[in-house]
Amino acid sequence: MLNPPNGWLYNTNNSPWSAAGANSPKKSDYPAYVENGTENARGIHALLVLPNKKDFTIGSLRDAAYDSYLPVFAELVPQLVKAYDDAPAGNSLKSKVAEQIALLRGWNYRWSATSIPTSLAVFWGEELGRRSVADQGLQALSAASDKLTRDFGSWKTPWGEINRFQRLTGDIVQPFNDAGPSIPVGFTSSRWGSLASFGARQYPGTKKMYGTSGNSFVAVVEFGDSVRARAVTAGGESGDPKSPHFNDQASRYSTENLRDVYFYRSQLTGHTEREYHP
C-alpha cells in the first residue's frame, strides 16, 4: 500500500483486506496462504472512525485514536436485551437482572472511567466467554453481577475503580497490590474493540484489574516544514522508582493527555535538566 487515495492507512493486527477501506488489497487477488485471518474488533471500530475523514490535525487524530465506542458490546448487548424481553415473566433471573438490563438498554456502548455499564458489560462478556452454551446470556449477567458485588461491594461500580494502572517497582513483572497506589483507566481491552487498548486482568490477591499490555507508547506526528508531535509513554521514561520520571506520565497516559515532543534545540529551553558531550 502506497499513498491510497482515501488518505489513510490503518493496522490493528488484523488481516490487510480493509487497511485502506475501499482502496485495500483484494483478498481474491492473492493465494489463500498469504493471509488466513479475519477482521478483528478494533478493525471494525477503525472502519467506523476513519472513512470520510479529511485534514486530520494532531488533535483530531488523537481524538480518533481514543474514540470510546465498543463495537463488540454494540453487537452483543442488544441480543442480551432481547433475550431478557423474550424470557417468560416467571423466569427467576428476570427480576434479579432487571435493573442491570435497564442500565445496559440505555448505554451508548462507550467506555469511560465513570461508566458503570462498562464494568457490567466487561464482566458479563468475560463470563459469557467461559460458557459453552450460547443462550446463557442472562445467567452470565447474573454471575457477573454477583462477582462485581463480591469483589467491589456492588455491581454498580464505576469502571475506573476496577480498571487500574499501577507501577510500583522497576520490575518487568509488577507485584500488583490493591493496597498500593494506582490510577483509573477508562479505555478497555482491545478484545471489545477499543482502539486505545489496555489489557488488564485480576491477579492473585487482587480484586482490581491491572494493565500490562496494549497502549505502551502512543505518538501523533505531523510532518511538514518542521516536525510536530505529541506522545505519551506508559508510566514514565525511567525504570528507577526513585527517579521523578518513573511515573510522571502515568496520569497523562490514563487521561489521553499526550505531551509535546521536543525535536529542536529551541524547544528545549526550560525543559533541559542536564547536558553532556559524549
Residue, then its C-alpha position, 0 to 999 in steps of 0.5 A: m500500500l502506497n499513498p491510497p487515495n482515501g488518505w489513510l492507512y490503518n493496522t490493528n493486527n488484523s488481516p490487510w483486506s480493509a487497511a485502506g477501506a475501499n482502496s485495500p488489497k483484494k483478498s481474491d487477488y492473492p493465494a489463500y496462504v498469504e493471509n488466513g485471518t479475519e477482521n478483528a474488533r478494533g478493525i471494525h471500530a477503525l472502519l467506523v472512525l476513519p472513512n470520510k475523514k479529511d485534514f486530520t490535525i494532531g488533535s483530531l487524530r488523537d481524538a480518533a485514536y481514543d474514540s470510546y465506542l465498543p463495537v463488540f458490546a454494540e453487537l452483543v448487548p442488544q441480543l442480551v436485551k432481547a433475550y431478557d424481553d423474550a424470557p417468560a415473566g416467571n423466569s427467576l433471573k428476570s427480576k434479579v437482572a432487571e435493573q442491570i438490563a435497564l442500565l445496559r438498554g440505555w448505554n451508548y456502548r462507550w467506555s469511560a472511567t465513570s461508566i458503570p455499564t462498562s464494568l457490567a458489560v466487561f464482566w458479563g462478556e468475560e463470563l459469557g466467554r467461559r460458557s459453552v452454551a450460547d443462550q446463557g446470556l442472562q445467567a452470565l449477567s447474573a454471575a457477573s453481577d454477583k462477582l462485581t458485588r463480591d469483589f467491589g461491594s456492588w455491581k454498580t461500580p464505576w469502571g475506573e475503580i476496577n480498571r487500574f494502572q499501577r507501577l510500583t517497582g522497576d520490575i518487568v513483572q509488577p507485584f500488583n497490590d490493591a493496597g498500593p497506589s494506582i490510577p483509573v483507566g477508562f479505555t478497555s481491552s482491545r478484545w471489545g474493540s477499543l482502539a486505545s487498548f489496555g489489557a488488564r486482568q485480576y491477579p492473585g490477591t487482587k480484586k482490581m484489574y491491572g494493565t500490562s499490555g496494549n497502549s505502551f507508547v502512543a505518538v501523533v506526528e505531523f510532518g511538514d516544514s518542521v516536525r510536530a508531535r505529541a506522545v505519551t509513554a506508559g508510566g514514565e521514561s525511567g525504570d528507577p522508582k526513585s527517579p521523578h520520571f518513573n511515573d510522571q506520565a502515568s496520569r497523562y497516559s490514563t487521561e489521553n493527555l499526550r505531551d509535546v515532543y521536543f525535536y529542536r534545540s529551541q524547544l528545549t529551553g526550560h525543559t533541559e535538566r542536564e547536558y553532556h558531550p559524549 
